[in-house]
């Protein structure tokens, strides 16, 4: 009962004096006082139409309570009848008599639920299953399908069916700018920010009383429909993001709640902050889950499954921007000999060391994936062939200068890598085309002596890259 009363206080408009009495009863360890305050609260909500009585077919006993438009049912039969006034408290007002719904016809089944006098279907199990299915679909969706902005959009899509009458949108701050137009997520235009947005103190929630003070993407989304209540609430980045993607626990953007009618400001602000926390938590869980699914457990870089989906996304982005994407395949030279001579544990340590050097030698926007036993795929967005040559030379030097002390080796293990590369769009328009040509170039590098890279050249012979410096 205590949890239900707390929930009703959070979700329903309640007079200030009554709210104070109920909060005091919740804080006190006195069941009698809590029952008196609970009866007063339930009576007031029934009188104001915030609660209605419902009957469930096949369920004997007192009616249950529900909020109009919501599927949650409350069993508060003990609070429907008046109780003796506890000394020091005021007698609660008598609640008006609510006509109970007539029993349901037998053919509607024991699961059916109806509002008292409203005739609406309240099939709570079905709505619960739908919410669970939406949450499951969100977890199963791929991060590679559009990055963090699309993840945030999916969270809003999951929430909106359970928030009738509210429109939810997110304005995201750099570096989260979406690559495509998303119907609920947008990046604000610095040149078209409302005055309040440019001068808001970080952490502040803002009530917006004039629709012209909404960001332009929101005004366009409303398309002439009035928004009588509008609230902007900040939401944060998850506190445990890794790999330096974002500073932890900073503002990631603003959550907008838009309603076609006036809403209780206190209730709406409380709801907005709860949704903002849910968005951050969902983002965090989604990120952690994707890393578990799409990360190679040995080396810590992305795996083949992530590469296959993410590279197609990078190709789509390059087509829209009319830019380039370079694909490099890197293979550790003589890796089988290392395994045979020093054992597989030593080979695992070599793989980890090479992955670490590849990550350290590339930009944050570049992608390193382990796509085979000793083979890595490197994805370099917005990189021209001339820049690829420079990058490969730098990576080859980093690997060639490694001296790995290993318990199984009497002297430090030395390594080199062979590479093959292809650049979109000149080398092909699909992942299959680019991968095939990069693989051909990798084979050519191994055939011609290893520790080198060949880059596919549409104008003739492949471009050869050799390490420019190697320590003795």
Buried (B, 14 or more C-beta within 10 A) or exposed (E): BEEBBEEBBEBBEBEEEBBEBBBBBBEEEEEBBBBBBBBBBBBBBBBEEBBBBBBBBEEEEBBBBBBEEEBBBBEBEEBBEBBEEBEEBEEBEEBEEBEEBEEBEEEBEEEBBBBBBEEEEBBBEEBEEBBEEBEEEBBEBBBBEBBBBBBBBBBBBBBBEEBEEBBBBBBBBEEBBBBEEBEBBBBBEEEEBBEBBEEBEEEEBBEBEEBEBBBEBBBEBBEEEEBEBBBBBBBBBBEEBEEEBBEEEEBBBBBBBBBBEEBEEEBBBBBBBEBBBBBBEBBBBBBBBBBEBBBBEEBBBBBBBBBBBBBBBBBBBBEEEEBBBBBBBBBBBBBEEBBEEBBEEBBEBBBBBBBBBBBEBBEEEBBBBBBEEBBBBBBBBBBEBEBBBEBBBBBBBBBBBBEBEBEBBEEEBBBBBBBBBBBBBBBBEEBEBBBBBBBBBBBBBBEEEBBBBBBBBEEEEBBBBEBEEBEE
